[in-house]
Amino acid sequence: MASRKKEVVGGPLTIGGRTLSLSRAIRAGDFVYLTGQVPMKDGAPMTDGAIEDQTRVAIELIRDTLAEAGCGLGDVVKAMVWLRDRADFPGFNAVYGEYFPSEPPARSAVLSDLLVDVRVEIEVVAYRPKD
């Protein structure tokens, strides 16, 4: 019988030297739920750069966390995206398409006043049965 215990993946999230009260990801059975990822460089939010740059950094960080859970971007079944500016959608979407060129996950995207001074936040859910 499979374990029903949730597993923390990737340890705590730290921004600007402050440890937040959330996990990078949680594995619950065959699903892995990632916390919304903002673009970060050297432990700080990436407050400059074009939407394309920020999207690329956020997805690379998502890929790193998924790898810690034994998953890859191809295992992502759902993505939720928050954008600060409607005008950023085409640039975001172009980069997103580079990472999910075929059989992309289901996705929602909304405009939001983000809590961190960045242009994008991306949250994903992956499905990968444990070996």
N, C-alpha and C positions, 0 to 999 in steps of 0.2 A: 504494500500500500504506500502511495506517495506521501511524502511529508506535507503537512498543511502549514508549516511555519513559514513566515515571510523572512526573506534574507535581505539585509542591507548590502548594497553594492556601491563601491567607490568611496566609502567614508563620508564624513561631513563636508558640507560646502562652506568655503570661506571666501568672503569678499572684503577687500580692503583690510585684511588682518582680523576681521570679525567672523567668528564661526556662527553660522546661521542654524536655526532649529529645524533643519530639514535634512533629508538624505539625498545624495546625488541620484540614487535609483533604488527601487525595491523590486526584488523578484518575488512574485506570488504565484507559485505553481509554474506553469509554462509561460507566464506573461512577465515582462519586465517594464515597469513604469518609471520613466525618467522625470525628474523635476524639470520645470521650464529652464532652458539654457539660454543665457545671454552671452554675447560675445565677450570673452575675457582674454586679456594678455597680461602676463606677469602678475596674476592674482588680482587684477583690478578690471572693472568694466571698461570696455573699449568705447570711450565717449566720442571718438572721432572716426573718420573713415566713411566711405560710401556704404550704402546698403549692401552692395555686392560683397564688399570686404567683410562687413559684420556678419552677413549670412554665412559666408564660407567659414569664418572662425567658429560661429555657433555650431554649425553642422560637424565640423572637425572635432569639437569638444564632445558632441553627442556621440560621434563614432568611437571616441576613446572610452567613454563610459559604457557604451554597449559592449565593447570588446572585453571590459572587465567582467561583464555578465555572461560572456561566452556567445555574444550575438554580434550581428553586423547590421549595416543599414538595410540590407535586403530582408531582414526580419521585422522591420518596422511595419506595423499594420495601421497605425493611426498617428497623425501629426496635428497639433494645434499650434497656430501661429498668431502672435500678437505683433502688429506693426504700429509704430508711432505716427506714421504719415501715409496716407492713401497713395501719394505719388511714388512711394517706395515699392509698391507691389510689383510692377514689371521687373525691376532689377532683382528683387528678392526671388521672384518666380523663375527667372532665367537661371540663377545660381542653383536654386532648389532642384530644378530639372536636371542639372548636371549630376547631382548626387542620386537622383531617383529617375533614371532615363527610361526604365520600362517597369511595368507593374507597380506604379507608385502607390504609396499608402493612401488610405482615405485621409482627407485633410480639411480642416476648418481654418479660416483666417479672419481676424477681426482687427479693427482699429482700437487702440487703447492708449491711455496715458500711463506709460510704463513706470514702475517704481524705481527703476535704475535708469540713469541717463544714457540709454542706448536706443538704437533704431528698431531692434527686433528681439523677440524672445520666442523660442521654439521648444515645445514639449512633445515627446513621442511615447508611444507604447509599442513594444516589440513582442512578438510571439516566437518562442523557441523552446520546444520540449527539452527538458534536461536529459542528458545521456544516462 
